[in-house]
Amino acid sequence: MKKIQIVIYPFWIILSFLTSIFIMIKLYPNYINNEFPPFFIFSYSIIHLFGRILSSIVAISNKWILLIQAFLIFMAFIISLNFMEFSLGIRIMISIIFIIISSLHFIITNILYRKYSDRI
């Protein structure tokens, strides 16, 4: 059972990256209005790993890491607004919905990291 627990977090990260990259490549070049779940999951995975790297390399407090992550999420939100052909109000609403959905992935990733990172 311990061997399974050791691979849960890395498996989750690798699966998230590969799935989101595969879907984004599969949709290429027609990203218009259909790439948001993989885009935000990919973005959140990168933001999570960036936060873990920052906390392990540089002595930065968790508050600063949280601020940096919030800024990067905001930037992903702004970038996502450029891909849609709808009115600005609908673009904002769709991006917020997918940020909320992708936040569940981010929360699960952080829970797995906290639970299994000491075993890696």
C-alpha positions in Angstrom: 0.0 0.0 0.0 2.9 2.4 0.7 4.2 2.0 -2.8 0.8 3.0 -4.2 0.7 6.0 -1.9 4.2 7.1 -3.0 3.2 7.3 -6.7 -0.3 9.0 -6.2 1.0 12.6 -6.3 3.5 12.2 -9.2 0.9 10.2 -11.1 -1.7 12.9 -10.6 0.7 15.6 -11.8 1.9 13.6 -14.9 -1.7 12.6 -15.8 -2.8 16.2 -15.5 0.0 17.5 -17.7 -0.3 14.8 -20.3 -4.1 15.0 -20.5 -4.3 18.7 -20.8 -1.4 18.8 -23.3 -3.0 16.0 -25.4 -6.4 17.8 -25.5 -4.8 21.2 -26.4 -2.8 19.5 -29.2 -5.8 17.6 -30.4 -7.9 20.8 -30.6 -5.0 22.7 -32.3 -5.4 24.9 -34.4 -9.1 25.4 -33.5 -8.8 26.6 -30.0 -11.7 29.0 -30.3 -14.2 28.5 -27.5 -13.3 24.9 -26.6 -9.9 24.8 -24.9 -10.6 26.2 -21.5 -10.7 23.2 -19.2 -7.3 21.9 -20.4 -5.9 25.4 -20.6 -6.8 26.2 -17.0 -5.8 22.7 -15.7 -2.5 23.0 -17.5 -2.0 26.6 -16.1 -2.9 25.5 -12.5 -0.5 22.5 -12.7 2.3 24.8 -13.8 1.4 27.4 -11.1 1.3 24.6 -8.5 4.7 23.3 -9.5 6.1 26.8 -9.7 5.0 27.4 -6.1 6.6 24.2 -4.9 9.9 25.0 -6.7 9.9 28.5 -5.2 9.3 27.2 -1.7 12.0 24.7 -2.0 14.7 26.8 -3.7 14.2 30.3 -2.3 13.2 31.1 1.3 9.9 32.8 0.4 7.1 32.8 2.8 3.8 31.0 2.0 2.0 34.4 1.8 4.3 35.5 -1.1 3.9 32.2 -2.9 0.2 32.6 -2.6 0.3 36.1 -4.0 2.5 35.0 -6.9 0.1 32.1 -7.6 -2.9 34.4 -7.4 -1.2 36.8 -9.9 -0.4 33.9 -12.3 -4.0 32.7 -12.1 -5.2 36.3 -12.9 -2.8 36.3 -15.9 -4.2 32.9 -17.1 -7.7 34.5 -16.8 -6.6 37.5 -18.9 -5.0 35.3 -21.5 -8.2 33.2 -21.7 -10.2 36.2 -22.6 -8.3 36.6 -25.8 -9.3 33.2 -27.2 -13.1 33.6 -27.4 -15.3 35.3 -30.0 -18.2 36.2 -27.6 -19.0 39.5 -26.0 -16.8 40.6 -23.1 -19.4 39.8 -20.5 -19.8 36.2 -21.8 -16.1 35.7 -22.1 -15.6 36.8 -18.5 -18.4 34.5 -17.3 -17.1 31.5 -19.1 -13.5 32.1 -17.9 -14.7 32.5 -14.3 -16.7 29.2 -14.6 -13.7 27.4 -15.8 -11.4 28.9 -13.2 -13.8 27.6 -10.5 -13.8 24.2 -12.1 -10.1 24.1 -12.5 -9.7 25.3 -8.9 -11.0 21.9 -7.8 -8.1 20.4 -9.7 -5.7 22.8 -8.0 -7.2 22.0 -4.5 -6.9 18.3 -5.1 -3.3 18.7 -6.3 -2.4 20.7 -3.2 -4.1 18.1 -0.9 -2.2 15.3 -2.6 1.0 17.3 -2.3 0.6 17.9 1.4 -0.5 14.3 2.1 2.1 12.5 0.0 5.0 14.9 -0.4 6.9 13.7 2.7 6.9 10.2 1.2 8.3 11.2 -2.1 
